[in-house]
Amino acid sequence: MTNGTLERARARLVEALGAEAVVVETGALDEYASDYTEEAPRRPGLALRPARVEEVQALVRIASEEGLSLTVRVAGSNVGGLAIPPEGGAVVDLRRMNRIVEVNREDMVAVIEPGVTWEQLKAHLLAEKIPLRMGYPLSPPDTSIVANCLLDGLGNLSMRYGAMADWIGGLEVVLPDGSLCRTGAPALSPVWFGRGPLPDLSGLFVCSQGTTGIVTKLGFQLWPEPPHRRRTFILMYDRNGAFRAMRELAQRMICDDVGGLSWPTGKMLFGVDKPGARDPGEPEFFLYLDLSGQSARELELRAEVLGEVLDGLRREGFELEQPLDVPTLVRLNPRFSKFAEFPTRLEFLVDHPGGGLSWVGTYGPLSRFEAYGDRGVAIMERFGFAPILVSRPMKGGHFGVMRFIATFDKQSAEERARVREMSGELVDAGVELGFIPYKTPPWVVERIRSRLDPGFLATLARVRAALDPRGLMAPHCWPVTAPGRQG
Ligand SMILES: Cc1cc2nc3c(=O)[nH]c(=O)nc-3n(C[C@H](O)[C@H](O)[C@H](O)COP(=O)(O)OP(=O)(O)OC[C@H]3O[C@@H](n4cnc5c(N)ncnc54)[C@H](O)[C@@H]3O)c2cc1C
């Protein structure tokens, strides 16, 4: 896009949205040029801050007429470079669209705009004394719920209820031509109760990273708050014992959540910026479990089953400690309070001196956790990174998440290059074992392209071309080319 075209687009956008909603100052635009990762910065030509759906429609129409690319962003915390725009394009910053439109208590769904954050909806439920709970990711509290549902992210109720795209009760979307579309239940019903039973057009906007439209409202499913809850930690001396426990516990259906974190996270929580090698006497993994019940008795019965599973593991030779409840841990060391209540800000990942955070996050079969764990940890150690590994079974054990995390110094070109090379190997190892990278960064799409089903690629490209013929919506994301069309 030439300077002249950008200037004409800017003038039209100022007229449609007002000057305060069109950001052009270099300093302010720098905020949008990068994220936590090693991805090279790209500065947008301008940023747009709409407050209403009509403004989103207007800006999409103008961008389409002027050939201006649009990349949506809320907090930019996706850890994949997804919200970094192409150089000179426009960023659509949705943080001002942060209305909680309604919370339907009986049907347990909140209709929210994309700027609504985890901490905001939690505060609302508390203030209004609404006895419903939501699932939380380990994301910073000021990030977008809608973005995470659209990315099919994961949270502490994913063991029970699946990944977050399953929690969508319907969408309102501004399409690339500026028209408005409702998908799922709200296409027909006043209650945003689910994605079916009409043809599931919501899927067009899930994991497509803003390439097919801009979601302006989403039905977010909530669940009853059980009166009795317990969060417990178990120290395990063997990674494979932890994976085994996850599978067993998932299939017994006694927990709301079973998560596993590897030893460097514990060290980092206690202030070690760059953990060295593990002392063989230290636990390798800690599991955290959420149990709940309608009565104290129900909770106790679940805890009994947990005890049986753990005894079984001990009999098989796995070494593990007795479960410790979080209040006890917090009494022993207040730093554990980071895991006591969600949402939480894991400063050791996002506020450390080097500032860089990158990961390869995948969903895949639980039966292959041990194999990917072995290969992933070996790769990370070979590249000189502490093997931070986060995993959990999801949807009752039908699949799970394996995420290898690296913190690094963003100022060091050598570390940035090393992280990227390591991530490439982690992606390859995971894909070979049947794991699929989620929140798929553009560079990962390139890496896995030759392995993707050609019919999948061609269909995705056709859908994209049909909805966005000019290729202006997040053109850097999911780079695919329709048959017979130049990319
Ligand atoms: C320390 C840390 C821990 C994390 N833990 C987790 C975790 O446990 N589970 C998890 O799932 N994630 C996790 N994340 C990732 C991330 O925080 C979440 O995915 C978060 O919800 C993304 O929100 P955001 O506002 O940052 O989205 P952004 O990064 O701003 O946007 C994400 C993507 O969605 C697109 N998008 C956003 N809004 C819209 C819209 N309205 N319409 C169309 N496209 C849109 C953007 O273009 C972009 O491609 C973590 C991140 C960090 C830094």
The ligand as an SDF file (V2000), in Angstrom:
LIG
                    3D

 53 58  0  0  0  0  0  0  0  0999 V2000
    1.5870  -16.6430   30.4730 C   0  0  0  0  0  0  0  0  0  0  0  0
    0.5350  -17.0460   29.4970 C   0  0  0  0  0  0  0  0  0  0  0  0
   -0.2480  -18.1420   29.7670 C   0  0  0  0  0  0  0  0  0  0  0  0
   -1.2310  -18.5390   28.8730 C   0  0  0  0  0  0  0  0  0  0  0  0
   -1.9700  -19.6210   29.1820 N   0  0  0  0  0  0  0  0  0  0  0  0
   -2.9210  -20.0370   28.3280 C   0  0  0  0  0  0  0  0  0  0  0  0
   -3.7120  -21.1700   28.6530 C   0  0  0  0  0  0  0  0  0  0  0  0
   -3.5910  -21.7740   29.7160 O   0  0  0  0  0  0  0  0  0  0  0  0
   -4.6480  -21.5590   27.7560 N   0  0  0  0  0  0  0  0  0  0  0  0
   -4.8300  -20.8970   26.5870 C   0  0  0  0  0  0  0  0  0  0  0  0
   -5.6900  -21.2970   25.8170 O   0  0  0  0  0  0  0  0  0  0  0  0
   -4.1110  -19.8110   26.2720 N   0  0  0  0  0  0  0  0  0  0  0  0
   -3.1610  -19.3690   27.0970 C   0  0  0  0  0  0  0  0  0  0  0  0
   -2.4120  -18.2610   26.7820 N   0  0  0  0  0  0  0  0  0  0  0  0
   -2.6090  -17.6040   25.4680 C   0  0  0  0  0  0  0  0  0  0  0  0
   -3.4850  -16.3520   25.4690 C   0  0  0  0  0  0  0  0  0  0  0  0
   -3.2820  -15.6080   26.6360 O   0  0  0  0  0  0  0  0  0  0  0  0
   -4.9670  -16.6400   25.3020 C   0  0  0  0  0  0  0  0  0  0  0  0
   -5.2000  -17.3200   24.1060 O   0  0  0  0  0  0  0  0  0  0  0  0
   -5.7880  -15.3340   25.3240 C   0  0  0  0  0  0  0  0  0  0  0  0
   -7.1210  -15.5870   25.6450 O   0  0  0  0  0  0  0  0  0  0  0  0
   -5.7280  -14.5930   24.0240 C   0  0  0  0  0  0  0  0  0  0  0  0
   -6.3620  -13.3480   24.2010 O   0  0  0  0  0  0  0  0  0  0  0  0
   -5.7220  -12.0240   23.6190 P   0  0  0  0  0  0  0  0  0  0  0  0
   -6.6020  -10.9060   24.0450 O   0  0  0  0  0  0  0  0  0  0  0  0
   -4.3180  -11.8800   24.0000 O   0  0  0  0  0  0  0  0  0  0  0  0
   -5.8450  -12.3230   22.0490 O   0  0  0  0  0  0  0  0  0  0  0  0
   -4.9210  -11.7720   20.8730 P   0  0  0  0  0  0  0  0  0  0  0  0
   -3.5630  -12.3400   20.9880 O   0  0  0  0  0  0  0  0  0  0  0  0
   -5.0390  -10.2970   20.7920 O   0  0  0  0  0  0  0  0  0  0  0  0
   -5.6480  -12.4100   19.6020 O   0  0  0  0  0  0  0  0  0  0  0  0
   -5.5230  -13.7760   19.3610 C   0  0  0  0  0  0  0  0  0  0  0  0
   -5.9140  -14.1380   17.9310 C   0  0  0  0  0  0  0  0  0  0  0  0
   -7.3250  -14.0910   17.7990 O   0  0  0  0  0  0  0  0  0  0  0  0
   -7.6990  -13.1740   16.7780 C   0  0  0  0  0  0  0  0  0  0  0  0
   -8.8640  -12.4780   17.2890 N   0  0  0  0  0  0  0  0  0  0  0  0
   -8.9810  -11.9020   18.5110 C   0  0  0  0  0  0  0  0  0  0  0  0
  -10.2200  -11.4020   18.6640 N   0  0  0  0  0  0  0  0  0  0  0  0
  -10.8850  -11.6650   17.5300 C   0  0  0  0  0  0  0  0  0  0  0  0
  -12.2080  -11.3780   17.0880 C   0  0  0  0  0  0  0  0  0  0  0  0
  -13.0750  -10.7330   17.8660 N   0  0  0  0  0  0  0  0  0  0  0  0
  -12.5710  -11.7630   15.8540 N   0  0  0  0  0  0  0  0  0  0  0  0
  -11.7010  -12.4310   15.0620 C   0  0  0  0  0  0  0  0  0  0  0  0
  -10.4350  -12.7280   15.4310 N   0  0  0  0  0  0  0  0  0  0  0  0
  -10.0370  -12.3460   16.6490 C   0  0  0  0  0  0  0  0  0  0  0  0
   -6.4930  -12.2810   16.5980 C   0  0  0  0  0  0  0  0  0  0  0  0
   -6.4240  -11.7430   15.3230 O   0  0  0  0  0  0  0  0  0  0  0  0
   -5.3680  -13.2480   16.8480 C   0  0  0  0  0  0  0  0  0  0  0  0
   -5.1410  -14.0270   15.7010 O   0  0  0  0  0  0  0  0  0  0  0  0
   -1.4300  -17.8170   27.6710 C   0  0  0  0  0  0  0  0  0  0  0  0
   -0.6430  -16.7070   27.4020 C   0  0  0  0  0  0  0  0  0  0  0  0
    0.3230  -16.3160   28.2990 C   0  0  0  0  0  0  0  0  0  0  0  0
    1.1400  -15.1090   27.9730 C   0  0  0  0  0  0  0  0  0  0  0  0
  1  2  1  0
  2  3  1  0
  2 52  2  0
  3  4  2  0
  4  5  1  0
  4 50  1  0
  5  6  2  0
  6  7  1  0
  6 13  1  0
  7  8  2  0
  7  9  1  0
  9 10  1  0
 10 11  2  0
 10 12  1  0
 12 13  2  0
 13 14  1  0
 14 15  1  0
 14 50  1  0
 15 16  1  0
 16 17  1  0
 16 18  1  0
 18 19  1  0
 18 20  1  0
 20 21  1  0
 20 22  1  0
 22 23  1  0
 23 24  1  0
 24 25  2  0
 24 26  1  0
 24 27  1  0
 27 28  1  0
 28 29  2  0
 28 30  1  0
 28 31  1  0
 31 32  1  0
 32 33  1  0
 33 34  1  0
 33 48  1  0
 34 35  1  0
 35 36  1  0
 35 46  1  0
 36 37  1  0
 36 45  1  0
 37 38  2  0
 38 39  1  0
 39 40  1  0
 39 45  2  0
 40 41  1  0
 40 42  2  0
 42 43  1  0
 43 44  2  0
 44 45  1  0
 46 47  1  0
 46 48  1  0
 48 49  1  0
 50 51  2  0
 51 52  1  0
 52 53  1  0
M  END
$$$$
